[in-house]
Amino acid sequence: MHVLMVHARVKPECAEAFRAATLENARHSRKEEGVVRFDLFRMAEDPSRFMILEIYRQTGDHAKHRETAHYRKWREVVEAMMAEPRRGEKWTDCA
């Protein structure tokens, strides 16, 4: 498994637009063959902070995801919404 946790802080006025764009990306991403899970979370104490949990069968599946039209569209749409650069953490399972 290849696990990616992406942390994003968006401009407060963009939070709902970011949420909508990311849920649309997630909907398409879940249909990808190598995607096990693709979920969006919002911080309870700060609604401008989000975490995207992406779980892939293998590392190469994440690379394939980054080449999809829906990911490229999402990246372009949310670029101006960011209050700071997104931060990704790569994890692996312990099995």
Buried (B, 14 or more C-beta within 10 A) or exposed (E): BBBBBBBBBBBEEBBEBBBEBBEBBBEBBEEBEBBBEBEBEBEEEEEBBBBBBBBBBEEEBBEBBEEBEBBEBBEEBBEEBBEEEBEEEEEEEEE
